[in-house]
């Protein structure tokens, strides 16, 4: 079975971190999101993954050299300066996907614990042209919403106005599609599959839904990205191997990648995730934060609710409060205090408190 992964977005809401990596390569508990996706697809019986990307995203993914988990991985490249939406990349990849059997399509920016074998079986039994994975949320108005009766979606509404959603069941960003769906997608232009294709299939009685119960997390904004890491860390914390350090303190749950060095009397956690080769000085405190690989945190720094980009340097006595985001290779000089929600662009040097 084949899977098409949509990974060509620009993740503008995750800037400045997305200035130097696509969203699908953001680490979730020190593992790129795309790696999590590959693992689940392989477990679900998929043998080929097609990545619908722009040229820059293709470059970043190739540079990361992810484990393919036994999958054959190919790329379908969006035309330059012509974003194709969600349906356009599907139409462009038609020849790669073929018309032999149903296939999986999924958003490459969602962390979802989906049983793909179960989803495929639900699609085969339904006889529909498309079967959507659905999950329940409190506020559905930022998503595509399904009016589900039995297993048939009678109406599909993309991002309905407040109070107008037909249910709390939303599109989880993963579908099983039969090849006949290609006939519903115009060629050579941007197409929204959620606004142009799914509502039409619902009208024709050819759209079904299958509810999932596992973890489902959208990482569209920095706070959602932090929350995603916390939820996943909670779910896997029992499987993480830890040392019992003599010189510093760990407050679980925490995740320390290879090569992490922590100085004396520092306190790491709870909910601290430190990437590969991160260096932390003495008497530092890091909690509710994600620190990307190769970052350096100096003596006495306090980080609570922050995201620190790859290779960034945080000086002595620095304080980063809730919602602070420091871009890759940025430098925050000694004794600077950044207030809640402060954002530092990549490679910028910060010398004053703000």
C-alpha positions in Angstrom: 0.0 0.0 0.0 1.1 3.6 -0.7 0.8 6.7 1.4 0.9 10.3 0.3 2.2 12.7 3.0 1.4 16.4 2.5 4.5 18.2 3.7 4.8 21.3 1.5 3.4 24.0 3.9 5.4 26.9 5.2 4.4 26.7 8.9 4.2 30.5 9.3 2.7 30.3 12.7 5.7 28.5 14.0 8.2 31.1 13.0 11.0 31.7 13.8 11.7 28.0 14.3 10.2 27.2 10.9 12.5 29.7 9.2 15.2 26.9 9.2 13.1 23.7 9.1 9.8 22.5 7.8 7.1 21.6 10.4 7.4 17.9 9.6 11.0 17.9 10.9 10.2 19.5 14.2 11.3 17.2 17.0 8.7 15.6 19.1 10.5 14.3 22.2 13.8 14.4 20.2 12.5 12.5 17.2 11.4 14.4 14.0 7.7 14.3 13.4 8.2 12.7 10.0 10.1 9.8 11.7 7.1 9.1 13.9 4.9 9.1 10.8 7.2 6.7 8.9 7.2 4.3 11.9 3.4 4.3 12.1 2.9 3.8 8.4 5.4 0.9 8.4 3.5 -0.7 11.3 0.3 -0.1 9.3 1.3 -2.2 6.3 2.5 0.7 4.1 5.5 -0.1 1.9 5.8 3.2 -0.1 5.6 6.8 1.1 5.3 9.7 -1.4 6.2 13.1 0.1 4.4 16.0 -1.5 6.7 18.9 -0.8 8.3 22.1 -2.1 11.9 22.0 -3.3 13.3 23.5 -0.1 11.4 21.0 2.1 12.8 18.2 0.0 16.3 19.5 0.6 15.8 19.6 4.4 14.3 16.1 4.5 17.2 14.7 2.5 19.7 16.4 4.8 18.2 14.8 7.9 18.8 11.3 6.6 15.9 9.8 8.6 15.4 6.1 9.0 12.9 5.0 6.3 11.7 2.1 8.4 11.7 -0.2 5.4 9.6 2.2 3.3 10.3 3.1 -0.2 10.3 7.0 -0.1 9.7 9.2 -3.2 9.1 12.9 -3.7 6.4 14.8 -5.6 7.6 18.4 -5.9 5.2 21.3 -6.0 5.8 23.8 -8.8 8.0 26.8 -7.7 6.0 29.8 -6.5 2.7 27.9 -7.0 1.3 26.3 -3.8 -1.2 23.7 -4.7 -3.2 23.5 -1.5 -4.2 20.1 -0.2 -5.9 18.6 -3.3 -3.5 19.9 -5.9 -0.5 17.9 -4.6 -2.7 14.8 -4.6 -3.6 15.3 -8.3 0.1 16.0 -9.2 1.1 12.8 -7.5 -1.5 10.7 -9.4 1.0 8.9 -11.6 3.2 8.0 -8.6 0.2 6.7 -6.7 -1.5 4.9 -9.5 -5.0 3.5 -9.8 -4.6 -0.1 -8.6 -5.8 0.2 -5.0 -6.9 2.5 -2.3 -4.1 4.6 -0.7 -3.5 6.6 2.5 -3.3 10.4 2.4 -2.2 12.3 5.5 -1.1 15.7 6.7 2.6 15.7 7.6 2.2 18.2 10.4 -0.1 16.2 12.7 1.0 13.9 15.5 -1.6 11.1 15.4 -1.6 7.6 16.9 -3.7 6.0 14.1 -4.2 2.3 13.4 -3.9 2.4 9.6 -4.8 -1.2 9.2 -8.1 -0.6 11.0 -8.7 2.5 8.9 -8.1 0.7 5.7 -10.4 -2.1 6.7 -13.2 0.4 7.6 -12.8 1.9 4.1 -13.0 -1.4 2.3 -16.2 -2.3 4.2 -17.8 1.1 3.5 -17.6 1.1 -0.2 -17.0 4.8 -0.1 -14.5 6.8 -2.2 -13.0 8.4 0.9 -12.9 7.4 4.5 -11.8 10.1 7.0 -10.2 9.4 10.3 -12.2 11.5 12.8 -11.5 12.6 16.4 -13.4 14.6 19.0 -12.3 18.1 20.2 -13.9 20.7 22.4 -13.8 23.5 19.9 -14.1 22.2 16.3 -14.3 25.5 14.6 -10.7 25.6 13.5 -11.0 22.3 11.7 -13.0 20.4 9.1 -16.2 19.1 10.9 -18.2 16.0 10.0 -21.9 15.4 10.5 -21.6 11.6 11.0 -24.6 9.3 10.8 -23.6 5.7 11.3 -20.4 5.6 9.4 -21.5 7.9 6.6 -20.6 11.6 6.6 -23.8 13.4 5.6 -22.2 16.9 5.6 -18.6 18.1 5.8 -17.9 21.8 6.8 -14.4 23.2 6.7 -13.8 25.7 9.6 -17.4 26.5 10.4 -18.3 29.8 12.2 -18.5 29.7 16.0 -21.6 27.9 17.1 -22.4 26.6 13.6 -20.4 23.3 13.7 -22.6 20.2 13.0 -20.7 18.2 15.6 -17.5 18.0 17.6 -16.0 15.3 15.3 -13.2 16.8 13.2 -11.0 15.7 10.3 -7.9 14.1 11.9 -5.8 14.7 8.8 -5.6 11.1 7.6 -7.8 9.5 4.9 -8.1 6.3 2.9 -8.9 7.3 -0.7 -10.0 5.1 -3.7 -8.4 6.1 -7.0 -11.7 7.2 -8.4 -11.3 10.4 -6.2 -8.8 11.7 -8.7 -11.7 12.5 -11.1 -13.0 15.0 -8.5 -9.8 17.1 -8.5 -9.1 19.7 -11.2 -5.5 19.7 -12.6 -3.0 22.6 -12.8 -4.3 24.8 -9.9 -4.5 25.0 -6.2 -7.3 22.8 -4.8 -8.7 22.5 -1.3 -9.7 18.9 -0.8 -11.6 20.0 2.4 -13.6 22.7 0.7 -14.0 21.4 -2.9 -13.9 17.6 -2.8 -15.1 16.3 0.6 -18.4 18.3 0.6 -19.2 17.0 -2.9 -18.4 13.4 -1.9 -20.7 13.9 1.2 -23.5 15.2 -1.0 -23.2 12.0 -3.2 -23.1 9.7 -0.2 -19.5 8.6 -1.0 -17.8 10.0 2.1 -17.4 7.9 5.3 -15.8 8.4 8.7 -14.0 6.3 11.2 -13.4 7.5 14.8 -10.0 7.1 16.3 -9.2 7.0 20.0 -5.4 7.4 20.1 -3.4 10.6 20.7 -4.1 13.3 18.1 -2.2 16.6 18.4 -2.0 19.6 16.1 1.3 21.5 16.4 0.4 24.6 14.5 1.5 27.1 17.1 4.5 27.3 19.5 2.3 26.6 22.6 0.6 23.7 20.8 4.0 22.4 19.9 5.2 22.6 23.5 1.9 20.9 24.6 2.4 18.1 22.1 5.9 17.4 23.4 4.5 17.2 27.0 1.6 14.9 26.0 3.9 12.5 24.1 6.5 12.6 26.8 3.8 11.6 29.3 2.8 8.7 27.0 6.3 7.3 26.6 8.1 8.3 29.8 8.1 4.8 31.2 10.1 3.6 28.2 12.9 6.3 28.5 16.1 5.0 29.9 17.7 7.4 32.4 20.8 7.7 34.5 20.7 8.6 38.1 22.9 11.7 38.1 25.0 12.4 41.2 25.7 16.1 40.4 22.3 17.4 39.2 18.6 16.8 39.7 16.1 15.2 37.3 12.4 15.8 37.9 10.4 13.4 35.8 9.2 13.3 33.1 12.3 14.4 31.2 14.0 13.3 28.0 17.7 13.8 27.4 19.1 12.9 24.0 22.6 11.6 23.3 25.5 13.7 24.3 23.7 15.9 26.7 25.9 17.4 29.4 24.4 19.0 32.6 26.4 21.0 35.2 26.4 20.7 39.0 23.3 21.5 41.0 21.2 22.1 37.9 17.5 21.0 38.0 16.1 19.5 34.8 12.4 19.0 34.6 9.6 18.3 34.9 8.7 18.3 31.2 12.2 19.2 30.0 13.3 17.8 26.6 16.9 18.3 25.7 18.1 17.5 22.2 21.4 15.9 21.1 24.6 17.5 22.5 22.8 20.2 24.5 25.1 21.6 27.1 23.7 23.0 30.4 25.9 24.8 32.9 25.8 24.8 36.7 22.8 25.9 38.8 20.5 26.1 35.8 16.8 25.3 35.9 14.9 24.0 32.9 11.2 23.0 33.0 8.3 22.8 30.6 10.7 23.5 27.8 12.1 22.1 24.6 15.7 22.6 23.8 16.8 21.7 20.3 20.1 20.0 19.5 23.5 21.7 20.0 22.0 24.5 22.1 24.0 25.8 25.1 22.5 27.0 28.4 24.9 28.8 30.7 25.3 28.8 34.5 22.3 30.0 36.5 19.9 30.3 33.5 16.2 29.7 34.2 13.9 28.4 31.5 10.2 27.8 32.1 7.9 27.2 29.2 10.4 28.2 26.5 11.6 26.8 23.2 15.2 27.2 22.3 16.3 26.6 18.7 19.2 24.5 17.4 22.7 25.9 18.2 21.3 28.8 20.2 23.3 30.2 23.1 21.6 31.3 26.4 23.9 33.3 28.7 24.5 33.2 32.4 21.6 34.2 34.6 19.2 34.5 31.6 15.5 34.1 32.3 13.2 32.8 29.6 9.5 32.8 30.7 6.4 31.1 29.3 6.0 31.3 25.6 9.5 32.6 24.8 10.9 31.3 21.5 14.6 31.6 20.6 15.4 30.9 17.0 18.3 28.8 15.7 21.8 30.1 16.4 20.5 33.1 18.3 22.5 34.5 21.3 20.9 35.8 24.5 23.6 37.6 26.5 24.3 37.2 30.2 21.6 38.4 32.7 19.0 39.2 30.0 15.4 38.5 31.1 12.9 37.8 28.3 9.2 38.3 29.3 6.4 36.0 28.3 5.9 35.5 24.6 9.2 37.1 23.5 10.4 35.9 20.1 14.0 36.0 18.9 14.8 35.6 15.2 17.5 33.1 14.1 21.1 34.3 14.6 20.0 37.5 16.3 22.0 38.7 19.3 20.0 40.0 22.3 21.8 42.2 24.8 18.9 43.9 26.7 15.9 42.7 28.6 12.5 43.1 27.0 
